Amino acid sequence: MAKPPYRLSFEKEVPEVRVTPQRSKVDLAVRMVYGSDTSWMLATRDPGYHTKPHRHDAEQVNLIVEGELWIFVEENGYRCVKGDLLRIPRNKIHWAWNRGTAPCVMLESHTPPLIGDEMLRRAATPMLGPDENSDVITGVRNIHLDYDKLEEVEQRAINDPIETGRQPDRKSTRLNSSHANISYA
């Protein structure tokens, strides 16, 4: 009997697809997997990528792997650089803009899974066992909307010297034994 696909090679077994979000003139490259409760997406956003404000009934946590990306969450803007984590609570209006000169690679998690959009469901690779049925995992979808404060929020954030001055951490983010000493009984 074959093992369930609880482990996959991201490079070999999870196909990359190109997606063009609403409002953006620039598409993004996506590799996405999902289980019964969470989805993970590795997305590359080229310079000029700019999404339309949206929300979803999923908590989202982002890790900037390479490059930088402005992420706006309702009234606030965050210039995220390599090594930064950013959490977006459920149903908060948010959008992103790559104002840099290089692609941004970001790892995103969504709980529950962001597979309610048929396009994303088709693009995502399920990591489900034989006793799990992908048809009963409804997932959530992006709900795009007009946000009349978009330009005001972007300008305020872009002009904030604290945000514009952020630099990637130069130290390794690897956890070593001096960071955590945990023993199990």
Buried (B, 14 or more C-beta within 10 A) or exposed (E): EEEEBEEEEEEEEBEBBEBEBEEBEBBBBBBBBBBBEBBBBBBBBBEEBBBBBBBBBBBBBBBBBBBBBBBBBBEBBBBBBBBBEBEBEBEBBBBBBBBBEEBBBBBBBBBBBBBBBEBBBEBBBBBBEEEEEBEEBEBBBBBBEEBEEBEEBBEBBBEBEEBEEEEBEEEEEEEEEEEEEEEEE
